[in-house]
Amino acid sequence: MSKKKKSTEFVDLVNSNPRIDREDLRLVLSAKLGMQSSLWIFAVGIILTTSLALITFPNDPLTLSIKYVVLAAMFGLYIKLRRRNPDDMLKRVLSETDYSDAKKIVEDRRAAKVS
């Protein structure tokens, strides 16, 4: 028994307009993933920048305790972001959507026009 796809946005898009081709599907997929990838890179940059900035603070007892708390929070955020990296996100989007089904519909439509 196969797992039912959660989203039908790609098949709906292909069925709504017969002029949709594979490149249009790629553009939609790219737009869907582009924002997530940008946010991921931004968040990792913030984590690195904050971690490096903490090193410049003096090591008195109060600042040292603040450093440890902030570094622990940054490490926790990094671990959470590591699970959401762009490659895994692409795999998840492809498995949770009907992108491959829509691509097959477009290819079948194109093959029918050629023959």
C-alpha positions in Angstrom: 0.0 0.0 0.0 1.6 3.3 -1.1 1.7 6.4 1.0 -0.8 9.0 -0.3 0.8 12.3 -1.4 -0.1 15.2 0.9 -0.1 17.9 -1.8 -1.6 18.0 -5.3 -0.4 21.5 -6.3 1.8 20.4 -9.1 -0.8 18.1 -10.8 -3.4 20.8 -10.3 -1.1 23.3 -12.0 -0.4 21.0 -14.9 -4.1 20.2 -15.3 -5.1 23.9 -15.2 -3.1 24.9 -18.2 -2.0 22.7 -21.1 0.9 25.0 -21.9 2.7 24.1 -18.7 6.0 22.2 -19.4 8.8 20.6 -17.4 10.7 23.9 -17.1 7.6 25.6 -15.6 7.4 22.8 -13.0 11.1 23.2 -12.2 10.6 26.9 -11.7 7.7 26.3 -9.3 9.7 23.8 -7.4 12.7 26.1 -7.3 10.6 29.0 -6.0 9.2 26.7 -3.3 12.7 25.7 -2.2 14.5 29.0 -2.7 13.1 30.8 0.2 13.7 27.9 2.6 17.3 27.6 1.5 17.9 31.4 1.9 16.4 31.3 5.4 18.6 28.3 6.3 21.8 30.0 5.1 20.8 33.2 6.9 20.2 31.4 10.2 23.5 29.5 10.0 25.2 32.8 9.3 23.6 34.4 12.3 24.7 31.5 14.5 28.3 31.7 13.3 28.4 35.4 13.7 27.0 35.4 17.2 29.3 32.6 18.2 32.3 34.5 17.0 31.1 37.8 18.6 30.8 36.1 21.9 34.5 35.2 21.9 35.4 38.9 22.0 33.7 39.5 25.4 35.9 39.4 28.5 35.9 36.3 30.6 34.7 37.7 34.0 32.2 35.4 35.8 29.0 37.1 34.7 30.0 37.4 31.0 31.3 33.8 31.0 28.0 32.5 32.3 26.1 34.5 29.7 28.5 33.2 27.0 27.8 29.6 28.0 24.0 30.1 27.9 24.1 31.8 24.5 26.5 29.3 23.1 24.2 26.4 24.3 21.2 28.1 22.7 23.1 28.6 19.5 24.3 25.0 19.5 20.7 23.8 20.0 19.5 26.0 17.2 22.3 24.7 15.0 21.3 21.1 15.7 17.7 21.9 14.8 18.7 23.7 11.6 21.0 20.8 10.7 18.0 18.6 10.4 16.4 21.1 8.0 19.2 21.4 5.5 18.2 22.2 1.8 19.1 18.8 0.5 16.8 17.0 3.0 14.2 19.6 2.3 14.3 18.9 -1.5 13.9 15.1 -0.7 11.0 15.8 1.6 9.2 18.1 -0.9 9.6 15.6 -3.6 8.3 12.8 -1.4 5.4 14.8 0.0 4.2 16.4 -3.2 3.1 15.1 -6.6 5.9 16.7 -8.5 7.0 13.4 -10.2 3.3 12.7 -11.2 3.0 16.1 -12.7 6.2 15.7 -14.5 5.0 12.4 -16.0 1.7 14.0 -17.1 3.7 16.8 -18.9 6.0 14.2 -20.5 3.0 12.1 -21.6 1.3 15.2 -23.0 4.5 16.1 -24.9 4.9 12.6 -26.3 1.3 12.6 -27.5 1.9 15.9 -29.4 5.0 14.5 -31.0 3.3 11.3 -32.3 
